[in-house]
Amino acid sequence: MLMIHNVNILTMNKEEENFNGFLTVEGNVFSEVKKGTPPQELIDQMDDVMDGNNKWLMPGLVNTHGHLGSSLLRGAGDDMPLMEWLEKVMWPNEGRFDKETVSIAAQVAMMEMIRSGTTTFLDMYHLHMDDMAELVLEKGMRAVLCRGMIGLSSEEEQEQKIQESVDLFHNYHGTGNGRVSVAMSPHAPYTCPPPFLQKVASAAVEHGMMIHTHLAETRGEVERHVKEYGKRPVAHLEELGIFNQPCLIAHGVHLNEDEIQILKKHHVAVSHNPISNLKLGSGIAPIPGMISAGLTIGIGTDSSASNNNLDMFEEMRMAALLHKGVHESPSVTNSEEILAMATHQGAKALRIKNVGKIEAGFKADFILIDAEQPHLTPANESTMQSHLVYSAKGSDVTDVFIDGIAQYSHRTLLKFDEEKILYQANHLAKNFV
């Protein structure tokens, strides 16, 4: 059993949000979370006791949308609109990726995420997803893995892609003590014709798989869909059965009120990716409207090729500030809502139970933050929540635990040869763009 004491805990539990105290971990879950100093008899029962040194302890961050395999294309094709960027930069380069390239790229992304406090992520990618699952198992992270599928191909290729998704699900869903989940993932309505989307929906229902897809990312995408099919993409996906299974959409930038209500009716969750949407000039998602409608909203970085980093603290700050400016109202978002999106609401969006709170019975996914920084001063219980959203940086994270096991200790990665991986990444990146 593990104990961490003398630490300032942000529980994300509204009844007792933050206090100085201690917690214990038994197996992979929190067994006790309490205020004050632990009794000596409890300390004596522990296998490992860690002094929190008055650091801040909070749930690990949940990144609800990304593409880890494209990390070596960071900085490629800057300042281009989405379709031009995909067609001229991303797809041609990714067409030349091999197993080693994808593995190194994924490890670079995982190192970046752990270092900045992310413990759970979703990865939508189309290459070597079995190897990605093995990496997640080996490196101790929690992940939802999606074999991304573009349906602009022959029926035989379409069936093969769906079967690969189903195989990934049956081989890896629930492995690693439940750390690995697998979802069905058609890329987007503009790359997946309706008959293919119907096949995807049927397969998802048959095998009990969650569906994840890009949706309504750009205005042009929505306009082309209306021109081609006579209806907006949300209504069309509803008609095609995509929302008959638990579903998470990425982006949702160009949604109207009727579409938000359709998503609400089907309990569809949304991954908000503000920085990627801004960098690609895609627009700003109507998050206040989604909040008012009661949608489950998580936060995602998208890939480091379109962001260009995976720091969820930066993403939280942007998500909090962006909508205040657009709506000319400081109250349309608040730090409590944003922290929830990045923790337990993100986990709910991914359909992962008991993740995202510091609470007995929840999975012991948590991070420690060094609050003795100028940008986090004054550091006290009353400012902690505000500072985590409006001031903190990923570099403030000192320790990361996933499933009760340390993965990052005193700013040192424990399961990666960081120097070697970064060298290989820089060497491989010379072959692209």
Sine and cosine of phi, psi and omega as CSV:
sin_phi,cos_phi,sin_psi,cos_psi,sin_omega,cos_omega
0.00,0.00,0.54,-0.84,-0.02,-1.00
-0.92,-0.40,0.65,-0.76,0.16,-0.99
-0.82,-0.58,0.67,-0.74,0.19,-0.98
-0.84,-0.54,0.83,-0.56,-0.06,-1.00
-0.79,-0.61,0.09,-1.00,-0.01,-1.00
0.81,0.58,0.77,0.64,-0.09,-1.00
-0.66,-0.75,0.54,-0.84,0.03,-1.00
-1.00,-0.03,0.90,-0.43,-0.19,-0.98
-0.97,-0.26,0.81,-0.58,0.19,-0.98
-0.99,-0.17,0.96,-0.30,-0.14,-0.99
-0.99,0.16,-0.45,0.89,-0.20,-0.98
0.90,0.43,0.36,0.93,0.11,-0.99
-0.95,-0.31,0.88,-0.48,-0.14,-0.99
-0.86,0.50,-0.46,0.89,-0.04,-1.00
-0.93,0.37,-0.61,0.79,0.04,-1.00
-0.61,-0.79,1.00,0.04,-0.19,-0.98
-0.96,0.28,-0.74,0.67,-0.02,-1.00
-0.47,-0.88,0.59,-0.81,-0.04,-1.00
-0.23,-0.97,0.28,-0.96,0.12,-0.99
-1.00,0.04,0.78,-0.63,-0.04,-1.00
-0.11,-0.99,-0.58,-0.81,-0.04,-1.00
-0.54,-0.84,0.29,-0.96,0.11,-0.99
-0.62,-0.79,0.39,-0.92,0.09,-1.00
-0.82,-0.57,0.52,-0.85,0.01,-1.00
-0.84,-0.54,0.80,-0.60,0.07,-1.00
-0.84,-0.54,0.87,-0.50,-0.12,-0.99
0.93,0.38,-0.85,-0.53,-0.02,-1.00
-0.92,-0.40,0.27,0.96,-0.02,-1.00
-0.77,-0.63,0.37,-0.93,0.13,-0.99
-0.95,0.33,0.75,-0.66,0.05,-1.00
-0.98,-0.21,-0.55,0.84,0.07,-1.00
-0.60,-0.80,0.62,-0.79,0.12,-0.99
-0.66,-0.75,0.94,-0.35,-0.13,-0.99
-0.63,-0.77,0.39,-0.92,0.09,-1.00
-0.97,0.24,0.38,-0.93,0.18,-0.98
0.99,0.13,-0.35,-0.94,-0.08,-1.00
-0.99,-0.14,0.72,-0.69,-0.01,-1.00
-0.95,0.32,0.55,-0.83,0.06,-1.00
-0.93,0.37,0.52,-0.85,-0.05,-1.00
-0.86,0.51,-0.60,0.80,-0.02,-1.00
-0.90,0.43,-0.50,0.87,0.08,-1.00
-0.96,0.28,-0.67,0.75,0.04,-1.00
-0.84,0.54,-0.65,0.76,-0.05,-1.00
-0.91,0.41,-0.34,0.94,0.00,-1.00
-0.99,0.11,-0.20,0.98,-0.13,-0.99
-0.99,0.15,0.53,-0.85,0.14,-0.99
-0.99,0.11,-0.51,0.86,-0.05,-1.00
-0.59,-0.81,0.77,-0.64,0.02,-1.00
-0.84,-0.55,0.79,-0.61,-0.06,-1.00
-0.85,-0.53,0.80,-0.60,0.09,-1.00
-0.99,0.16,0.86,-0.50,-0.03,-1.00
-0.96,0.27,-0.14,0.99,0.06,-1.00
0.78,0.62,0.60,0.80,0.01,-1.00
0.87,0.50,0.37,0.93,0.12,-0.99
-0.94,0.33,0.12,-0.99,0.10,-0.99
-1.00,-0.10,0.70,-0.71,0.05,-1.00
-0.86,-0.50,0.76,-0.65,-0.03,-1.00
-0.57,-0.82,0.21,-0.98,0.07,-1.00
-0.88,0.48,0.52,-0.85,0.12,-0.99
-0.88,0.47,0.50,-0.87,-0.05,-1.00
-0.99,0.15,0.52,-0.85,-0.07,-1.00
-0.89,-0.45,0.92,-0.40,-0.02,-1.00
-0.99,-0.13,0.95,-0.31,-0.21,-0.98
-1.00,0.03,0.05,1.00,0.06,-1.00
-0.32,-0.95,0.79,-0.61,0.06,-1.00
-0.22,-0.98,0.10,-1.00,0.01,-1.00
-0.66,-0.75,1.00,0.06,-0.17,-0.99
-0.91,0.42,-0.56,0.83,-0.08,-1.00
-0.91,0.41,-0.26,0.96,-0.03,-1.00
-0.99,-0.12,0.24,0.97,-0.10,-0.99
-0.89,0.46,-0.45,0.89,0.00,-1.00
-0.97,0.25,-0.07,1.00,0.07,-1.00
-0.99,-0.17,0.29,0.96,0.09,-1.00
-0.84,0.54,0.79,-0.62,0.02,-1.00
1.00,0.08,0.00,1.00,0.01,-1.00
-1.00,-0.02,0.75,-0.66,0.06,-1.00
0.94,0.33,0.54,0.84,0.07,-1.00
-0.86,0.51,0.48,-0.88,0.17,-0.99
0.90,0.43,0.59,0.81,0.06,-1.00
-0.84,-0.54,0.55,-0.83,0.08,-1.00
-0.93,0.37,0.32,-0.95,-0.16,-0.99
-0.78,0.62,-0.83,0.56,-0.12,-0.99
-0.92,0.39,-0.62,0.78,0.04,-1.00
-0.90,0.43,-0.66,0.75,0.02,-1.00
-0.89,0.45,-0.70,0.72,0.03,-1.00
-0.90,0.44,-0.74,0.68,-0.14,-0.99
-0.97,0.24,-0.52,0.85,-0.06,-1.00
-0.99,-0.15,-0.43,0.90,-0.10,-0.99
-0.90,-0.44,-0.86,0.51,-0.17,-0.99
-0.93,0.36,-0.87,0.50,-0.12,-0.99
-0.89,0.45,-0.67,0.74,0.04,-1.00
-0.89,0.45,-0.66,0.75,0.01,-1.00
-0.94,0.35,-0.69,0.72,-0.01,-1.00
-0.90,0.43,-0.43,0.90,0.06,-1.00
-0.90,0.43,-0.27,0.96,0.00,-1.00
-0.95,-0.30,0.08,1.00,0.00,-1.00
-0.96,0.29,0.66,-0.75,0.12,-0.99
-0.93,-0.37,-0.05,-1.00,-0.08,-1.00
-0.86,0.51,-0.67,0.74,-0.02,-1.00
-0.90,0.43,-0.68,0.73,-0.02,-1.00
-0.87,0.50,-0.73,0.69,-0.02,-1.00
-0.91,0.41,-0.65,0.76,-0.01,-1.00
-0.90,0.45,-0.73,0.69,-0.01,-1.00
-0.91,0.40,-0.67,0.75,0.02,-1.00
-0.87,0.49,-0.69,0.73,0.00,-1.00
-0.90,0.43,-0.63,0.78,0.01,-1.00
-0.93,0.36,-0.60,0.80,0.10,-1.00
-0.86,0.51,-0.71,0.71,0.00,-1.00
-0.90,0.43,-0.67,0.74,-0.01,-1.00
-0.91,0.42,-0.64,0.76,0.06,-1.00
-0.88,0.48,-0.71,0.71,0.00,-1.00
-0.88,0.47,-0.67,0.74,-0.01,-1.00
-0.92,0.40,-0.75,0.67,0.00,-1.00
-0.87,0.50,-0.72,0.70,-0.02,-1.00
-0.85,0.53,-0.51,0.86,-0.05,-1.00
-0.97,-0.26,0.28,0.96,0.20,-0.98
1.00,-0.09,0.10,1.00,0.04,-1.00
-0.99,0.10,0.79,-0.61,0.01,-1.00
-0.94,-0.35,-0.38,0.93,0.00,-1.00
-0.76,-0.65,0.66,-0.75,0.03,-1.00
-0.58,-0.81,0.36,-0.93,0.20,-0.98
-0.95,-0.32,0.72,-0.69,0.04,-1.00
-0.84,-0.54,0.89,-0.47,0.15,-0.99
-0.97,-0.25,0.94,-0.34,0.04,-1.00
-0.53,-0.85,0.26,-0.96,-0.14,-0.99
-0.90,-0.43,-0.04,1.00,-0.07,-1.00
-0.87,-0.49,0.76,-0.65,0.19,-0.98
0.80,0.59,0.74,0.67,-0.04,-1.00
-0.95,0.30,-0.43,0.90,0.12,-0.99
-0.88,0.47,-0.66,0.75,0.02,-1.00
-0.92,0.39,-0.57,0.82,0.06,-1.00
-0.89,0.45,-0.67,0.74,0.04,-1.00
-0.88,0.48,-0.66,0.75,0.01,-1.00
-0.91,0.42,-0.59,0.80,0.04,-1.00
-0.90,0.43,-0.69,0.72,0.02,-1.00
-0.87,0.49,-0.68,0.73,0.02,-1.00
-0.89,0.46,-0.68,0.73,-0.05,-1.00
-0.94,0.35,-0.65,0.76,-0.12,-0.99
-1.00,-0.02,-0.08,1.00,0.16,-0.99
0.99,0.13,0.24,0.97,0.00,-1.00
-1.00,0.06,0.14,-0.99,0.10,-1.00
-0.94,-0.35,0.73,-0.68,-0.12,-0.99
-0.46,-0.89,0.49,-0.87,0.25,-0.97
-0.95,-0.30,0.85,-0.53,-0.08,-1.00
-0.94,-0.34,0.69,-0.72,-0.06,-1.00
-0.76,-0.65,0.82,-0.57,0.14,-0.99
-0.99,0.17,0.99,-0.12,-0.03,-1.00
-0.88,0.47,0.67,-0.74,-0.09,-1.00
-0.79,-0.62,0.82,-0.57,0.17,-0.98
-0.99,-0.17,0.79,-0.61,-0.12,-0.99
-1.00,-0.08,0.16,0.99,0.01,-1.00
-0.99,0.13,0.94,0.35,-0.10,-1.00
-0.38,-0.92,0.03,-1.00,0.00,-1.00
-0.92,0.38,0.32,-0.95,0.03,-1.00
-0.87,0.50,-0.60,0.80,0.02,-1.00
-0.89,0.46,-0.70,0.72,0.02,-1.00
-0.92,0.39,-0.60,0.80,0.05,-1.00
-0.87,0.50,-0.73,0.68,0.00,-1.00
-0.89,0.46,-0.61,0.79,0.01,-1.00
-0.90,0.43,-0.68,0.74,0.00,-1.00
-0.90,0.43,-0.68,0.73,0.03,-1.00
-0.89,0.45,-0.66,0.75,0.01,-1.00
-0.90,0.43,-0.61,0.79,0.06,-1.00
-0.88,0.47,-0.62,0.78,0.04,-1.00
-0.91,0.42,-0.69,0.72,0.01,-1.00
-0.90,0.43,-0.67,0.75,0.02,-1.00
-0.89,0.45,-0.67,0.74,0.04,-1.00
-0.86,0.51,-0.66,0.75,0.01,-1.00
-0.88,0.47,-0.77,0.64,-0.06,-1.00
-0.94,0.35,-0.48,0.88,-0.02,-1.00
-0.99,0.12,-0.48,0.88,-0.18,-0.98
-0.78,-0.63,-0.30,0.95,-0.05,-1.00
-0.88,0.48,0.83,-0.55,0.02,-1.00
1.00,0.03,-0.01,1.00,0.00,-1.00
-0.98,0.22,0.15,-0.99,-0.03,-1.00
0.90,0.44,0.67,0.74,-0.01,-1.00
0.87,0.50,0.55,0.84,0.02,-1.00
1.00,0.05,0.08,1.00,-0.04,-1.00
-0.95,0.30,-0.41,0.91,-0.03,-1.00
-0.97,-0.26,0.81,-0.59,0.15,-0.99
-0.87,-0.49,0.37,-0.93,-0.02,-1.00
-0.73,-0.68,0.71,-0.70,0.01,-1.00
-0.84,-0.55,0.39,-0.92,0.10,-1.00
-0.99,0.10,0.71,-0.71,-0.18,-0.98
-0.63,-0.78,1.00,0.08,0.21,-0.98
-0.93,0.37,0.69,-0.72,-0.15,-0.99
-0.86,0.51,-0.82,0.58,-0.05,-1.00
-0.13,-0.99,0.35,-0.94,0.04,-1.00
-0.86,0.51,-0.50,0.87,-0.03,-1.00
-0.98,0.18,-0.17,0.98,0.08,-1.00
-0.89,-0.45,0.04,1.00,-0.05,-1.00
-0.75,-0.66,0.97,-0.24,0.00,-1.00
-0.88,0.48,0.43,-0.90,-0.03,-1.00
-0.77,0.64,-0.71,0.71,0.01,-1.00
-0.87,0.49,-0.58,0.82,0.03,-1.00
-0.93,0.36,-0.66,0.75,0.02,-1.00
-0.89,0.46,-0.57,0.82,0.07,-1.00
-0.91,0.42,-0.64,0.77,0.06,-1.00
-0.89,0.45,-0.67,0.74,0.02,-1.00
-0.87,0.49,-0.73,0.69,-0.02,-1.00
-0.87,0.49,-0.68,0.73,0.00,-1.00
-0.90,0.44,-0.69,0.73,0.00,-1.00
-0.91,0.42,-0.62,0.78,0.00,-1.00
-0.90,0.44,-0.68,0.74,0.03,-1.00
-0.91,0.42,-0.71,0.70,-0.04,-1.00
-0.86,0.52,-0.64,0.77,-0.11,-0.99
-0.97,-0.23,0.01,1.00,0.04,-1.00
0.93,0.36,0.67,0.74,-0.06,-1.00
-0.97,-0.26,0.64,-0.77,0.18,-0.98
-0.92,0.39,0.48,-0.88,0.05,-1.00
-0.93,-0.38,0.68,-0.73,0.09,-1.00
-0.76,-0.65,0.75,-0.66,-0.02,-1.00
-0.48,-0.88,0.42,-0.91,0.20,-0.98
-0.96,0.27,0.61,-0.79,-0.01,-1.00
-0.44,-0.90,0.73,-0.68,0.09,-1.00
0.80,0.61,0.73,0.69,-0.04,-1.00
-0.98,0.21,-0.62,0.78,-0.01,-1.00
-0.80,-0.60,0.40,-0.92,0.03,-1.00
-0.89,0.45,-0.66,0.75,-0.01,-1.00
-0.88,0.48,-0.61,0.79,0.04,-1.00
-0.86,0.52,-0.72,0.70,-0.02,-1.00
-0.92,0.39,-0.68,0.73,-0.01,-1.00
-0.90,0.44,-0.65,0.76,0.04,-1.00
-0.91,0.42,-0.60,0.80,0.00,-1.00
-0.91,0.42,-0.68,0.73,0.03,-1.00
-0.89,0.46,-0.68,0.74,-0.01,-1.00
-0.90,0.44,-0.63,0.78,-0.08,-1.00
-0.99,0.12,-0.59,0.81,-0.13,-0.99
-0.88,-0.47,-0.10,1.00,0.05,-1.00
0.98,0.22,0.22,0.98,0.01,-1.00
-0.42,-0.91,0.36,-0.93,0.01,-1.00
-0.97,0.26,0.43,-0.91,-0.14,-0.99
-0.88,0.47,-0.56,0.83,-0.01,-1.00
-0.89,0.45,-0.75,0.66,0.02,-1.00
-0.88,0.47,-0.60,0.80,-0.01,-1.00
-0.92,0.40,-0.71,0.71,0.01,-1.00
-0.91,0.42,-0.56,0.83,0.09,-1.00
-0.88,0.48,-0.71,0.70,-0.01,-1.00
-0.89,0.45,-0.57,0.82,-0.05,-1.00
-0.99,0.14,-0.10,0.99,0.08,-1.00
1.00,-0.04,0.14,0.99,-0.03,-1.00
-0.90,0.43,-0.49,0.87,-0.04,-1.00
-1.00,-0.03,0.15,0.99,0.02,-1.00
-0.97,0.25,-0.30,0.95,0.11,-0.99
-0.94,-0.35,0.32,-0.95,0.14,-0.99
-0.76,0.65,0.73,-0.68,-0.14,-0.99
-0.66,-0.75,0.63,-0.78,0.11,-0.99
-0.83,-0.56,0.83,-0.56,0.08,-1.00
-0.97,-0.23,0.56,-0.83,0.11,-0.99
-0.99,-0.15,0.69,-0.72,0.12,-0.99
1.00,0.01,-0.99,0.16,-0.03,-1.00
0.84,0.54,0.60,0.80,-0.08,-1.00
-0.94,0.35,-0.68,0.73,-0.11,-0.99
-0.94,-0.34,0.94,0.34,0.06,-1.00
-0.92,-0.39,0.66,-0.75,0.12,-0.99
-0.99,-0.14,0.02,-1.00,-0.09,-1.00
-0.89,0.45,-0.62,0.78,0.02,-1.00
-0.89,0.45,-0.64,0.77,-0.01,-1.00
-0.93,0.37,-0.61,0.79,0.06,-1.00
-0.87,0.49,-0.62,0.78,0.02,-1.00
-0.93,0.36,-0.57,0.82,0.09,-1.00
-0.89,0.46,-0.70,0.71,0.02,-1.00
-0.89,0.46,-0.65,0.76,0.02,-1.00
-0.88,0.47,-0.69,0.72,-0.03,-1.00
-0.85,0.53,-0.58,0.81,-0.05,-1.00
-0.99,-0.17,0.16,0.99,0.01,-1.00
0.84,0.54,0.60,0.80,0.05,-1.00
-0.98,0.20,0.75,-0.66,0.03,-1.00
-1.00,-0.06,0.32,-0.95,-0.06,-1.00
-0.80,-0.60,0.72,-0.70,0.16,-0.99
-0.99,-0.16,0.91,-0.40,-0.02,-1.00
-1.00,0.02,0.86,-0.52,-0.05,-1.00
-0.86,-0.51,0.94,0.33,-0.19,-0.98
-0.89,0.47,-0.66,0.75,-0.10,-1.00
-0.95,0.32,-0.70,0.72,0.05,-1.00
-0.87,0.49,-0.69,0.73,0.02,-1.00
-0.88,0.48,-0.61,0.80,0.04,-1.00
-0.95,0.32,-0.70,0.72,-0.07,-1.00
-0.90,0.44,-0.60,0.80,0.01,-1.00
-1.00,0.07,0.02,1.00,0.01,-1.00
0.91,0.41,0.48,0.88,-0.08,-1.00
-0.99,0.16,-0.44,0.90,-0.02,-1.00
0.82,-0.57,-0.20,-0.98,-0.08,-1.00
-0.81,-0.59,0.85,-0.53,-0.04,-1.00
-0.91,0.41,0.56,-0.83,-0.01,-1.00
-0.98,0.18,0.90,0.44,-0.10,-0.99
-0.89,0.45,-0.68,0.73,0.04,-1.00
-0.84,0.55,-0.62,0.79,0.05,-1.00
-0.92,0.40,-0.62,0.79,0.05,-1.00
-0.92,0.39,-0.64,0.77,0.05,-1.00
-0.88,0.48,-0.72,0.70,0.00,-1.00
-0.88,0.48,-0.56,0.83,0.00,-1.00
-0.98,0.20,-0.21,0.98,0.03,-1.00
1.00,0.07,0.34,0.94,0.06,-1.00
-0.93,0.37,0.49,-0.87,0.15,-0.99
-0.99,0.13,0.85,-0.53,-0.08,-1.00
-0.84,-0.54,0.78,-0.63,0.15,-0.99
-0.93,-0.38,0.12,-0.99,0.03,-1.00
-0.90,-0.44,0.64,-0.77,0.03,-1.00
-0.68,-0.73,0.41,-0.91,0.01,-1.00
-1.00,-0.04,-0.31,0.95,-0.26,-0.96
0.90,0.44,-0.30,-0.95,-0.09,-1.00
-1.00,0.06,0.31,-0.95,0.07,-1.00
-0.95,0.31,-0.10,1.00,0.11,-0.99
-0.99,0.13,-0.27,0.96,-0.03,-1.00
-0.82,-0.57,0.16,0.99,-0.13,-0.99
-0.93,-0.36,-0.89,0.46,0.30,0.95
-0.90,-0.43,0.48,0.88,0.11,-0.99
-0.65,-0.76,0.13,-0.99,-0.09,-1.00
-0.91,-0.41,0.46,0.89,-0.03,-1.00
-0.99,0.15,0.96,-0.29,-0.04,-1.00
-0.94,0.35,-0.38,0.92,0.09,-1.00
-0.92,0.40,-0.65,0.76,0.06,-1.00
-0.90,0.43,-0.63,0.78,0.00,-1.00
-0.91,0.41,-0.66,0.75,0.04,-1.00
-0.87,0.50,-0.72,0.69,-0.04,-1.00
-0.88,0.47,-0.68,0.73,0.03,-1.00
-0.90,0.43,-0.68,0.73,0.00,-1.00
-0.88,0.47,-0.58,0.82,0.00,-1.00
-0.95,0.30,-0.67,0.74,-0.13,-0.99
-0.99,0.11,-0.59,0.81,-0.13,-0.99
-0.82,0.57,-0.75,0.66,-0.11,-0.99
-0.96,0.27,-0.46,0.89,0.10,-0.99
-0.88,0.48,-0.69,0.73,-0.02,-1.00
-0.94,0.34,-0.70,0.71,-0.02,-1.00
-0.89,0.46,-0.65,0.76,-0.05,-1.00
-1.00,-0.04,-0.03,1.00,-0.02,-1.00
0.79,0.61,0.68,0.74,0.00,-1.00
-0.54,-0.84,0.83,-0.55,-0.01,-1.00
-0.96,0.26,-0.14,0.99,-0.12,-0.99
-0.97,-0.22,0.02,1.00,-0.04,-1.00
-0.95,0.31,-0.35,0.94,0.15,-0.99
-0.71,-0.71,0.37,-0.93,0.09,-1.00
-0.57,-0.82,0.27,-0.96,-0.12,-0.99
-0.89,0.46,-0.56,0.83,0.00,-1.00
-0.90,0.44,-0.72,0.70,0.02,-1.00
-0.89,0.46,-0.68,0.73,-0.05,-1.00
-0.92,0.40,-0.68,0.73,0.06,-1.00
-0.88,0.48,-0.62,0.78,0.04,-1.00
-0.89,0.46,-0.68,0.73,0.03,-1.00
-0.86,0.51,-0.59,0.81,-0.07,-1.00
-1.00,0.07,-0.06,1.00,-0.04,-1.00
-0.78,-0.63,-0.98,-0.18,-0.15,-0.99
-0.95,0.31,-0.50,0.87,0.08,-1.00
-0.94,0.34,-0.58,0.82,0.10,-0.99
-0.89,0.46,-0.68,0.74,0.04,-1.00
-0.89,0.45,-0.65,0.76,0.04,-1.00
-0.89,0.45,-0.64,0.76,0.04,-1.00
-0.87,0.49,-0.57,0.82,0.02,-1.00
-1.00,0.08,0.00,1.00,-0.04,-1.00
0.87,0.49,0.62,0.78,0.09,-1.00
-0.96,-0.27,0.84,-0.55,-0.07,-1.00
-1.00,0.02,0.50,-0.86,0.13,-0.99
0.85,0.52,0.66,0.75,0.08,-1.00
-0.74,-0.68,0.66,-0.75,0.12,-0.99
0.94,-0.33,0.09,1.00,0.10,-1.00
-0.69,-0.72,0.46,-0.89,0.13,-0.99
-1.00,-0.09,1.00,-0.04,-0.15,-0.99
-0.44,-0.90,0.62,-0.78,0.01,-1.00
-0.81,0.58,0.75,-0.66,-0.02,-1.00
1.00,-0.10,-0.28,0.96,0.05,-1.00
-0.99,0.12,0.42,-0.91,0.04,-1.00
-0.89,0.46,0.64,-0.77,-0.08,-1.00
-0.99,0.12,0.93,0.38,0.12,-0.99
-0.96,-0.27,0.94,-0.33,-0.07,-1.00
-0.45,-0.89,0.29,-0.96,-0.02,-1.00
-0.73,-0.69,0.43,-0.90,0.08,-1.00
-0.92,-0.39,0.63,-0.78,-0.07,-1.00
-0.81,-0.58,0.74,-0.67,0.05,-1.00
-0.98,0.20,0.96,-0.28,-0.06,-1.00
-1.00,0.10,-0.10,0.99,-0.02,-1.00
-0.99,0.10,0.91,0.41,-0.01,-1.00
-0.76,-0.65,0.57,-0.82,0.04,-1.00
-0.81,0.58,-0.64,0.77,-0.06,-1.00
-0.98,0.22,-0.08,1.00,0.07,-1.00
-0.91,-0.41,0.30,0.95,-0.01,-1.00
-0.96,-0.28,0.72,-0.69,0.10,0.99
-0.98,0.22,0.68,-0.73,-0.03,-1.00
-0.98,-0.22,0.94,-0.33,0.06,-1.00
-0.43,-0.90,0.07,-1.00,-0.08,-1.00
-0.88,0.47,-0.55,0.84,-0.06,-1.00
-0.96,0.28,-0.43,0.91,-0.03,-1.00
-0.97,-0.22,-0.15,0.99,-0.14,-0.99
-0.83,0.56,-0.78,0.63,-0.05,-1.00
-0.89,0.45,-0.69,0.73,0.02,-1.00
-0.88,0.47,-0.72,0.69,-0.04,-1.00
-0.89,0.46,-0.59,0.80,-0.03,-1.00
-0.89,0.45,-0.53,0.85,0.01,-1.00
-1.00,-0.02,-0.71,0.71,-0.17,-0.98
-0.99,-0.12,-0.22,0.98,-0.11,-0.99
-0.77,-0.64,-0.51,0.86,-0.16,-0.99
-0.94,0.34,0.39,-0.92,0.04,-1.00
-0.79,-0.61,0.42,-0.91,0.06,-1.00
-0.84,0.54,-0.51,0.86,-0.02,-1.00
-0.94,0.35,-0.16,0.99,0.05,-1.00
-0.98,0.20,-0.23,0.97,-0.02,-1.00
-0.95,0.30,0.76,-0.65,0.00,-1.00
-0.94,-0.34,-0.48,0.88,-0.08,-1.00
-0.58,-0.81,0.58,-0.82,0.02,-1.00
-0.69,-0.72,0.78,-0.62,0.07,-1.00
-0.88,-0.48,0.71,-0.70,0.06,-1.00
-0.77,-0.64,0.81,-0.59,-0.05,-1.00
0.85,0.53,0.53,0.85,0.05,-1.00
0.99,0.14,0.07,1.00,-0.06,-1.00
-0.91,-0.42,0.73,-0.69,0.02,-1.00
-0.93,0.37,0.79,-0.61,0.06,-1.00
-0.91,-0.42,-0.28,0.96,-0.03,-1.00
-0.54,-0.84,0.89,-0.46,-0.12,-0.99
-0.77,-0.64,0.83,-0.55,0.00,-1.00
0.78,0.62,0.70,0.71,0.02,-1.00
0.90,0.44,0.50,0.87,0.05,-1.00
-0.81,-0.58,0.81,-0.59,0.08,-1.00
-0.95,0.32,0.72,-0.69,-0.12,-0.99
-0.99,-0.14,-0.28,0.96,-0.09,-1.00
-0.82,-0.57,0.27,0.96,0.01,-1.00
-0.77,-0.64,0.65,-0.76,0.21,-0.98
-1.00,0.04,1.00,0.09,-0.19,-0.98
-0.86,0.50,-0.72,0.69,-0.03,-1.00
-0.86,0.50,-0.69,0.72,-0.02,-1.00
-0.91,0.41,-0.70,0.71,-0.04,-1.00
-0.91,0.42,-0.67,0.75,0.01,-1.00
-0.91,0.40,-0.61,0.79,0.07,-1.00
-0.88,0.47,-0.74,0.67,-0.01,-1.00
-0.89,0.46,-0.63,0.78,-0.01,-1.00
-0.89,0.45,-0.72,0.69,0.01,-1.00
-0.91,0.41,-0.58,0.81,0.04,-1.00
-0.92,0.40,-0.73,0.69,-0.03,-1.00
-0.92,0.38,-0.59,0.81,-0.07,-1.00
-0.89,0.46,-0.36,0.93,0.02,-1.00
-0.91,0.42,-0.30,0.96,-0.05,-1.00
-1.00,0.09,-0.06,1.00,-0.13,-0.99
-0.79,-0.61,0.40,-0.92,0.01,-1.00
0.92,0.38,0.00,0.00,0.00,0.00
